[in-house]
Amino acid sequence: MDNIRDEVKELQIGFKVRRLRQEKRLTLQALSDATGLSKPLISQIENDQVIPPLATLLRISKALKVGLHSFFEEEGDTDKCILVRADQRRRLQRRHLPDHPAPPYTYHSLAYGRKHKHMEPFLVEFEEGQWHDELFVRHEGEEFLFLLSGELELHYGEQVMIMKPGDSVYYDSSEPHGYVARSPGRTQAVAVLYSKE
């Protein structure tokens, strides 16, 4: 857990959220109203006490009128090509809070450092669990997911799809959607998120 916390501090997601909010001259309450997230949750994110899931980061990025990439790039980086070594991936796992069910996944940014991306690729590791509707998320944009290993249950609106290694799915992410692993072993996928700025 300490390694995860150190990696989160390196990403400085909380610092970036606070800085962008202050640059837009928004109070915590104004950002809360714009995102539908509670003021305490936004404060915990800004203070690196909570690691937000991707859907929450997308809501914050929309409210701040910035791309999702803003949270996964290094200051002053202008490289046109970024090679991310396997041991350099930034790993994020959301800590469970009683009033915010933790999503059953860990995600690794696969293009950390590249500025002004139109897509955000991740390696996602899913935990086995039971489906419940609180796992549904929705946000503007599109998503692509390619399952590498394990068995995954995708809930998309009213549909339930079982994915096996080698299966892929592409969908409009403004519809409610969510995943849960169905196998006890390692369930991994490559996911690419696209969000119109």
Secondary structure by P-SEA (a helix, b strand, c coil): caaaaaaaaaaaaaaaaaaaaaaacccaaaaaaaccccaaaaaaaaaccccccaaaaaaaaaaaccccccccccccccccbbbbccccbbbbbbbbccccccccbbbbbcccccccccbbbbbbbbbbbbbcccccccccbbbbbbbcccbbbbbcccbbbbbcccbbbbbccccccccccccccbbbbbbbbbbcc
